[in-house]
Amino acid sequence: MARRNAFGRPLIWAGAALLAVAAAGQLLPDPAAVQAAPAAARIEINLSAYRLTLYQGDAAVASYRVAIGAPNRRAGGALRVTATPTGRFWIGKKTKNPSWIPPSWWIREEGWSETFFVPPGPANPLGLRWLGLSRPGYSGYGIHGTADEASIGRAVSLGCVRMRNADVVDLFDRVAVGTPVDIVDRTVEVVRGPDGGALLALYPSVYGRGRAAVADVRAALRSAGLPEELGDDAFWKAELAAAAGGPVYVALGRPADALRPPVPGPVIAAALPSAHPDEVSVSIALTPLGQAERRGDDYLLPLERLPDAFRAHFDVDASGVVRFYGEPLPGAELRAGEAWIPVRDMAHRLHMTERWLDAASLDLSW
């Protein structure tokens, strides 16, 4: 049962896409007040992860669990926009021990007086701190505290981002007016632990914006500097389907039991390697060609293992140089009279598509 405040409403609803103001209204976001924040501080809030991360430059220096806006709903034929908006905002105001004035539609639905407000104190839905968000066309949104810690990690507010009181006090002291705040809704992201380990996190969409695709997984891996070929399509499709029921985490590059997800959730037991092994099985259109040896980011395969149609593209001159269409092929080697071909480079030159069937099986095709 939701805990109720002195005004008879569940605290899980209180405090969000609100006009949050002190008695004189000085908490209203003021775009003119926004200045460049020092030390390249930046806040990112990922709605689907229920997580706020503070960055200094590119380094994440603090991370907090949050509550976000409830999905939009209809009441009496009117649309109540309660979902937390996405995009870039800035911290426009910082206030300690704020007062709270609900939005006018909330006051009308509750039958409260138009002069209703909640003064600072333990019953205040905005908690101990208010960080008002500024952006043209938006008003009343902010990051604030809450005494209702059971709401953290849920989509229950009227649009604002809630934090535990201890967390919002900590964040308040770390940031300045003008700090940029990026609110995103990523259902796929790479999460790194303090020891450098990585998890690929898959989240259900909070606002029903559609399930992520395998291409989103590949893009997240690529953006994190990890091999985007990790895992085959069937593996990721299965995990994306499982993520519809709750967060799923796939350990990357080390045993799964050595990593813990940032929030409770399953970690796939069989960790995917962070780099391809020294040998891979190569195929063309699923026709096996045998094992290829790793060299750098490519793999060498004896020319004789290629189908006749492919071998016709190559020749070896009298000086032992391997040529492709008459031009020297960088990376090719001649071993005891046998030419070894860099298969990924060959595929690129022939405009073929790479497909990793798993972490140690590479298929090439058009």
SELUM-899937 format. One record per residue (C-alpha): residue in three letters; x, y, z. Coordinates in nm, 3 decimals, m for minus. Each point is the difference from the previous one (the first is absolute). Layout:
BEGIN
PT|ALA|X|Y|Z;
...
//
This chain:
BEGIN
PT|MET|0.000|0.000|0.000;
PT|ALA|0.134|0.343|m0.086;
PT|ARG|0.093|0.211|0.300;
PT|ARG|m0.221|0.306|0.030;
PT|ASN|0.088|0.347|0.112;
PT|ALA|m0.202|0.234|0.216;
PT|PHE|m0.208|0.102|m0.302;
PT|GLY|m0.131|m0.349|m0.066;
PT|ARG|0.177|m0.062|m0.334;
PT|PRO|0.257|m0.270|m0.066;
PT|LEU|0.349|0.142|0.004;
PT|ILE|0.081|m0.217|m0.299;
PT|TRP|m0.195|0.253|m0.210;
PT|ALA|0.108|0.321|0.162;
PT|GLY|0.264|0.229|m0.136;
PT|ALA|0.067|0.013|m0.369;
PT|ALA|m0.103|0.187|m0.316;
PT|LEU|m0.084|0.268|0.244;
PT|LEU|0.024|0.367|0.058;
PT|ALA|0.243|m0.048|0.284;
PT|VAL|0.045|0.339|0.160;
PT|ALA|0.079|0.161|0.327;
PT|ALA|m0.251|0.248|0.139;
PT|ALA|0.131|0.278|m0.226;
PT|GLY|0.031|m0.227|m0.304;
PT|GLN|0.380|0.014|m0.018;
PT|LEU|0.030|m0.370|m0.088;
PT|LEU|m0.148|0.041|m0.347;
PT|PRO|0.256|m0.103|m0.261;
PT|ASP|0.157|0.311|m0.149;
PT|PRO|0.180|m0.051|m0.334;
PT|ALA|0.175|0.334|0.040;
PT|ALA|0.173|m0.129|0.313;
PT|VAL|0.181|m0.279|m0.182;
PT|GLN|0.376|0.049|m0.026;
PT|ALA|0.278|m0.238|m0.097;
PT|ALA|0.071|m0.242|0.283;
PT|PRO|0.360|m0.044|0.120;
PT|ALA|0.220|m0.305|m0.038;
PT|ALA|m0.197|m0.143|m0.294;
PT|ALA|m0.256|m0.155|0.235;
PT|ARG|m0.290|m0.177|m0.170;
PT|ILE|m0.298|m0.201|0.119;
PT|GLU|m0.156|m0.281|m0.199;
PT|ILE|m0.329|m0.164|0.096;
PT|ASN|m0.094|m0.324|m0.175;
PT|LEU|m0.371|m0.045|0.057;
PT|SER|m0.021|m0.371|m0.082;
PT|ALA|0.290|m0.070|0.238;
PT|TYR|m0.146|0.220|0.279;
PT|ARG|0.350|0.139|0.041;
PT|LEU|0.160|0.343|0.027;
PT|THR|0.373|0.022|m0.068;
PT|LEU|0.223|0.298|0.071;
PT|TYR|0.298|0.047|m0.233;
PT|GLN|0.309|0.215|0.027;
PT|GLY|0.119|0.011|m0.357;
PT|ASP|m0.030|m0.357|m0.126;
PT|ALA|0.038|m0.159|0.344;
PT|ALA|m0.305|m0.115|0.196;
PT|VAL|0.056|0.119|0.357;
PT|ALA|m0.336|m0.085|0.161;
PT|SER|m0.308|m0.205|m0.082;
PT|TYR|m0.339|m0.006|0.170;
PT|ARG|m0.324|m0.194|m0.031;
PT|VAL|m0.299|0.223|m0.071;
PT|ALA|m0.375|0.000|m0.053;
PT|ILE|m0.147|0.153|m0.315;
PT|GLY|m0.333|0.114|m0.140;
PT|ALA|m0.290|m0.240|m0.031;
PT|PRO|m0.122|m0.084|m0.350;
PT|ASN|m0.242|0.256|m0.142;
PT|ARG|m0.363|m0.066|0.083;
PT|ARG|m0.347|0.126|m0.081;
PT|ALA|m0.233|0.140|0.265;
PT|GLY|m0.346|0.132|m0.082;
PT|GLY|0.084|0.010|m0.369;
PT|ALA|0.313|0.209|0.056;
PT|LEU|0.355|m0.124|m0.056;
PT|ARG|0.215|0.028|0.311;
PT|VAL|0.361|0.027|m0.116;
PT|THR|0.200|m0.155|0.281;
PT|ALA|0.282|m0.176|m0.188;
PT|THR|0.341|0.156|0.060;
PT|PRO|0.107|0.183|m0.316;
PT|THR|0.326|m0.076|m0.181;
PT|GLY|0.256|0.239|m0.142;
PT|ARG|0.257|0.247|0.130;
PT|PHE|m0.085|0.216|0.299;
PT|TRP|0.212|0.212|0.233;
PT|ILE|m0.012|0.051|0.372;
PT|GLY|m0.168|0.338|0.028;
PT|LYS|m0.059|0.024|0.377;
PT|LYS|0.130|m0.163|0.316;
PT|THR|m0.208|0.023|0.315;
PT|LYS|0.030|m0.155|0.343;
PT|ASN|m0.311|m0.112|0.189;
PT|PRO|m0.248|0.096|m0.275;
PT|SER|m0.372|0.058|0.024;
PT|TRP|m0.239|m0.176|m0.237;
PT|ILE|m0.295|0.131|m0.202;
PT|PRO|m0.173|m0.269|m0.208;
PT|PRO|m0.099|0.063|m0.363;
PT|SER|m0.339|0.161|m0.045;
PT|TRP|m0.161|m0.311|m0.151;
PT|TRP|0.112|m0.204|0.301;
PT|ILE|m0.149|0.257|0.238;
PT|ARG|m0.330|m0.010|m0.191;
PT|GLU|m0.015|m0.381|0.000;
PT|GLU|0.068|m0.009|0.372;
PT|GLY|m0.247|0.277|0.078;
PT|TRP|0.265|0.199|0.186;
PT|SER|0.009|0.376|0.040;
PT|GLU|0.178|0.193|m0.274;
PT|THR|0.232|0.135|0.268;
PT|PHE|0.103|m0.351|0.110;
PT|PHE|0.370|m0.060|0.054;
PT|VAL|0.218|m0.220|0.220;
PT|PRO|0.264|0.182|0.205;
PT|PRO|0.350|m0.138|0.055;
PT|GLY|0.016|m0.294|0.236;
PT|PRO|m0.004|m0.379|0.019;
PT|ALA|m0.341|m0.023|m0.175;
PT|ASN|0.113|0.206|m0.300;
PT|PRO|m0.008|m0.208|m0.321;
PT|LEU|0.310|0.179|m0.132;
PT|GLY|0.216|m0.121|0.286;
PT|LEU|0.304|0.193|0.116;
PT|ARG|0.131|0.140|m0.328;
PT|TRP|m0.132|0.132|m0.333;
PT|LEU|0.205|0.023|m0.320;
PT|GLY|m0.227|0.177|m0.248;
PT|LEU|0.044|m0.095|m0.364;
PT|SER|0.007|0.277|m0.258;
PT|ARG|m0.088|m0.033|m0.368;
PT|PRO|m0.205|0.222|m0.229;
PT|GLY|m0.357|m0.127|m0.024;
PT|TYR|0.018|m0.200|0.322;
PT|SER|m0.073|0.109|0.354;
PT|GLY|m0.038|m0.165|0.335;
PT|TYR|0.228|m0.297|m0.058;
PT|GLY|0.278|m0.072|0.244;
PT|ILE|0.215|m0.246|0.188;
PT|HIS|m0.100|m0.018|0.364;
PT|GLY|0.003|m0.210|0.314;
PT|THR|m0.269|m0.216|0.151;
PT|ALA|m0.067|m0.162|0.334;
PT|ASP|m0.184|m0.280|m0.181;
PT|GLU|0.301|m0.219|m0.077;
PT|ALA|m0.229|m0.284|m0.110;
PT|SER|m0.075|0.201|m0.315;
PT|ILE|0.364|m0.002|m0.115;
PT|GLY|0.047|m0.221|m0.304;
PT|ARG|m0.361|0.049|m0.112;
PT|ALA|m0.191|0.214|m0.250;
PT|VAL|m0.239|0.172|0.240;
PT|SER|0.054|0.377|0.006;
PT|LEU|m0.175|0.274|m0.196;
PT|GLY|0.309|0.050|m0.216;
PT|CYS|0.286|0.102|0.226;
PT|VAL|0.297|m0.216|0.095;
PT|ARG|0.003|m0.108|0.365;
PT|MET|0.301|m0.097|0.206;
PT|ARG|0.047|m0.121|0.354;
PT|ASN|0.050|0.299|0.224;
PT|ALA|0.357|m0.100|0.085;
PT|ASP|0.079|m0.040|m0.370;
PT|VAL|m0.150|0.331|m0.111;
PT|VAL|0.189|0.183|0.275;
PT|ASP|0.321|m0.158|m0.128;
PT|LEU|m0.078|0.092|m0.363;
PT|PHE|m0.109|0.352|0.098;
PT|ASP|0.340|0.065|0.155;
PT|ARG|0.186|m0.131|m0.307;
PT|VAL|m0.162|0.205|m0.279;
PT|ALA|m0.050|0.364|m0.087;
PT|VAL|m0.268|0.203|m0.174;
PT|GLY|0.059|m0.046|m0.371;
PT|THR|0.096|m0.367|0.015;
PT|PRO|m0.140|m0.174|m0.310;
PT|VAL|m0.244|m0.284|0.059;
PT|ASP|m0.059|m0.253|m0.278;
PT|ILE|m0.314|m0.208|0.047;
PT|VAL|0.004|m0.306|m0.224;
PT|ASP|m0.204|m0.317|m0.030;
PT|ARG|0.248|m0.274|m0.094;
PT|THR|m0.114|m0.358|0.031;
PT|VAL|0.347|m0.131|m0.094;
PT|GLU|0.322|0.124|0.157;
PT|VAL|0.342|m0.118|0.113;
PT|VAL|0.054|0.041|0.374;
PT|ARG|0.354|m0.009|0.133;
PT|GLY|0.091|m0.087|0.356;
PT|PRO|0.274|0.164|0.208;
PT|ASP|0.231|m0.290|m0.087;
PT|GLY|m0.041|0.064|m0.373;
PT|GLY|m0.229|m0.296|m0.060;
PT|ALA|m0.287|0.053|m0.241;
PT|LEU|m0.363|m0.108|m0.008;
PT|LEU|m0.232|0.039|m0.295;
PT|ALA|m0.323|0.114|0.165;
PT|LEU|m0.337|m0.058|m0.167;
PT|TYR|m0.301|0.177|0.151;
PT|PRO|m0.373|m0.016|m0.071;
PT|SER|m0.138|0.322|m0.146;
PT|VAL|m0.161|0.203|0.277;
PT|TYR|m0.233|0.186|m0.232;
PT|GLY|m0.065|m0.276|m0.254;
PT|ARG|0.208|0.159|m0.273;
PT|GLY|0.085|m0.334|m0.156;
PT|ARG|0.248|m0.280|0.059;
PT|ALA|0.364|0.051|m0.091;
PT|ALA|0.144|m0.191|m0.296;
PT|VAL|0.325|m0.188|m0.052;
PT|ALA|0.130|0.305|m0.189;
PT|ASP|m0.037|0.203|0.322;
PT|VAL|0.211|m0.257|0.185;
PT|ARG|0.272|0.021|m0.266;
PT|ALA|m0.007|0.380|0.014;
PT|ALA|0.032|0.002|0.380;
PT|LEU|0.297|m0.235|m0.013;
PT|ARG|0.164|0.210|m0.269;
PT|SER|m0.055|0.324|0.192;
PT|ALA|0.160|m0.156|0.308;
PT|GLY|0.309|m0.103|m0.196;
PT|LEU|m0.089|m0.370|0.015;
PT|PRO|m0.012|m0.241|m0.295;
PT|GLU|m0.347|0.039|m0.145;
PT|GLU|0.017|m0.357|m0.132;
PT|LEU|m0.034|m0.148|0.349;
PT|GLY|m0.280|m0.253|0.009;
PT|ASP|m0.203|m0.117|m0.296;
PT|ASP|m0.337|0.142|m0.100;
PT|ALA|m0.194|m0.292|0.147;
PT|PHE|0.166|0.049|0.341;
PT|TRP|m0.084|0.371|0.013;
PT|LYS|m0.355|m0.048|m0.126;
PT|ALA|m0.063|m0.244|0.284;
PT|GLU|0.142|0.237|0.262;
PT|LEU|m0.190|0.298|m0.140;
PT|ALA|m0.320|m0.202|0.023;
PT|ALA|0.081|m0.091|0.362;
PT|ALA|0.059|0.367|0.080;
PT|ALA|m0.366|0.076|m0.065;
PT|GLY|m0.066|m0.146|0.345;
PT|GLY|0.276|0.183|0.187;
PT|PRO|0.364|0.106|m0.024;
PT|VAL|0.243|m0.255|m0.143;
PT|TYR|0.378|0.033|0.026;
PT|VAL|0.256|m0.180|m0.213;
PT|ALA|0.353|m0.015|0.138;
PT|LEU|0.263|0.102|m0.257;
PT|GLY|0.355|m0.120|0.018;
PT|ARG|0.016|m0.182|0.333;
PT|PRO|m0.194|m0.257|0.203;
PT|ALA|m0.348|0.121|0.079;
PT|ASP|0.038|m0.064|0.372;
PT|ALA|0.283|0.257|0.010;
PT|LEU|m0.243|0.276|m0.095;
PT|ARG|m0.307|0.127|0.173;
PT|PRO|m0.269|0.201|m0.179;
PT|PRO|m0.072|0.355|0.120;
PT|VAL|m0.352|m0.108|0.100;
PT|PRO|m0.140|m0.343|0.086;
PT|GLY|m0.039|m0.212|m0.309;
PT|PRO|0.128|m0.316|m0.166;
PT|VAL|0.348|m0.015|m0.151;
PT|ILE|0.044|m0.246|m0.284;
PT|ALA|0.217|m0.280|0.137;
PT|ALA|0.210|m0.053|m0.313;
PT|ALA|0.201|0.320|m0.037;
PT|LEU|0.085|0.113|m0.351;
PT|PRO|0.369|0.062|m0.069;
PT|SER|0.111|0.362|m0.035;
PT|ALA|0.212|m0.089|m0.305;
PT|HIS|m0.006|m0.274|m0.257;
PT|PRO|0.227|m0.299|0.068;
PT|ASP|0.329|m0.079|m0.171;
PT|GLU|m0.177|m0.232|m0.240;
PT|VAL|m0.344|0.019|m0.160;
PT|SER|m0.194|m0.227|m0.227;
PT|VAL|m0.057|0.174|m0.335;
PT|SER|m0.277|m0.076|m0.246;
PT|ILE|m0.137|0.155|m0.318;
PT|ALA|m0.378|m0.013|m0.029;
PT|LEU|0.014|m0.254|0.284;
PT|THR|0.239|m0.227|m0.197;
PT|PRO|0.285|m0.084|0.241;
PT|LEU|0.352|0.098|m0.106;
PT|GLY|0.182|m0.104|0.317;
PT|GLN|0.187|0.178|0.277;
PT|ALA|0.164|0.340|m0.053;
PT|GLU|0.281|0.142|0.215;
PT|ARG|m0.033|0.338|0.165;
PT|ARG|0.237|0.278|m0.096;
PT|GLY|m0.092|0.340|0.137;
PT|ASP|m0.366|0.063|m0.082;
PT|ASP|0.001|m0.243|m0.292;
PT|TYR|0.034|m0.374|m0.052;
PT|LEU|0.231|m0.181|m0.242;
PT|LEU|m0.129|m0.295|m0.198;
PT|PRO|0.195|m0.209|m0.255;
PT|LEU|m0.090|0.102|m0.353;
PT|GLU|m0.051|m0.362|m0.096;
PT|ARG|m0.299|m0.025|0.235;
PT|LEU|m0.194|0.265|m0.193;
PT|PRO|m0.246|m0.112|m0.269;
PT|ASP|0.136|0.002|m0.357;
PT|ALA|m0.192|0.317|m0.087;
PT|PHE|0.181|0.187|0.280;
PT|ARG|0.346|m0.142|m0.069;
PT|ALA|m0.025|0.140|m0.353;
PT|HIS|0.029|0.353|0.145;
PT|PHE|0.348|m0.070|0.141;
PT|ASP|0.346|m0.080|m0.130;
PT|VAL|0.354|m0.017|0.138;
PT|ASP|0.277|0.166|m0.199;
PT|ALA|0.357|m0.123|m0.038;
PT|SER|0.118|0.204|0.298;
PT|GLY|m0.259|m0.161|0.226;
PT|VAL|m0.239|0.297|0.020;
PT|VAL|m0.368|m0.098|0.030;
PT|ARG|m0.206|0.209|m0.239;
PT|PHE|m0.373|0.068|m0.019;
PT|TYR|m0.113|0.103|m0.349;
PT|GLY|0.367|0.068|m0.078;
PT|GLU|0.057|0.232|0.299;
PT|PRO|0.201|m0.101|0.310;
PT|LEU|m0.236|m0.110|0.279;
PT|PRO|0.105|0.151|0.336;
PT|GLY|m0.003|m0.253|0.281;
PT|ALA|0.035|m0.308|m0.223;
PT|GLU|0.285|m0.240|0.075;
PT|LEU|0.189|m0.269|m0.185;
PT|ARG|0.085|m0.301|0.218;
PT|ALA|0.200|m0.287|m0.153;
PT|GLY|m0.133|0.096|m0.338;
PT|GLU|m0.362|0.017|0.120;
PT|ALA|m0.188|0.334|m0.007;
PT|TRP|m0.196|0.101|0.311;
PT|ILE|m0.278|0.254|m0.056;
PT|PRO|m0.148|0.252|0.250;
PT|VAL|m0.361|m0.109|m0.032;
PT|ARG|m0.172|0.306|0.150;
PT|ASP|0.200|0.230|m0.228;
PT|MET|m0.086|m0.221|m0.296;
PT|ALA|m0.368|0.012|0.090;
PT|HIS|0.011|0.378|0.026;
PT|ARG|0.165|0.032|m0.343;
PT|LEU|m0.261|m0.230|m0.152;
PT|HIS|m0.282|0.195|0.171;
PT|MET|m0.103|m0.300|0.204;
PT|THR|m0.185|0.014|0.331;
PT|GLU|0.149|m0.138|0.322;
PT|ARG|m0.227|m0.192|0.231;
PT|TRP|0.125|m0.142|0.327;
PT|LEU|m0.201|m0.314|0.064;
PT|ASP|0.145|m0.006|0.350;
PT|ALA|0.316|0.133|0.165;
PT|ALA|0.222|m0.244|m0.198;
PT|SER|m0.185|m0.055|m0.331;
PT|LEU|0.022|0.254|m0.282;
PT|ASP|m0.223|m0.035|m0.308;
PT|LEU|0.050|0.208|m0.317;
PT|SER|m0.266|0.054|m0.262;
PT|TRP|m0.160|0.256|m0.229;
//
